[in-house]
Amino acid sequence: MLLAIDAGNTNVVFALVDSGEIRARWRIATDPRRTADEYAVWLSQLLALEGFQIGDVTGVIIATVVPRALHNLQVLSQKYFKTEAVIAGQGGWGFQLDVEEPQNLGADRALNTIAAHARHKGDLIVIDFGTAATFDVVDYTGAYKGG
């Protein structure tokens, strides 16, 4: 199963995904000082409550807008799940960014627009009410136009 991790400004959300279906989901307050060991203790207990164990996780993907949180999440993946995490956005996003400073596009906003375009072809305005409300525009080709 895949462990998908979304490290946002307010919360880190973990989802256990199997064959495209979310089997379990948990959230914890974002704290860049939280260690891989702390995450592992917390996650192993929650996995057990849902009938899973650490060994059921065969892959990890991380999306983060909190760069300081990334290292410990990568260590979590390596040390406890015995796998290198895929980091969302490394190597590009796979779609056109029609903006002046594409490096400033956060992983959360990029993934929101990718998911929206995958579900609803056409010109879209994607709204996310997270820590901050964001509005992003993607055109019918899937190109990110700005926000």
Buried (B, 14 or more C-beta within 10 A) or exposed (E): BBBBBBBBBEBBBBBBBEEEEEBBEBEBEBEBEBEBEBBBEBBBEBBEEEEBEBEBBEBBBBBBBBEEBBEBBBBBBBEBBEEEBBBBBEEEBEBBBBBEEEEEBBBBBBBBBBEBBEEEEEEBEBEBEBEEEBEBBBBEEBBBBEB
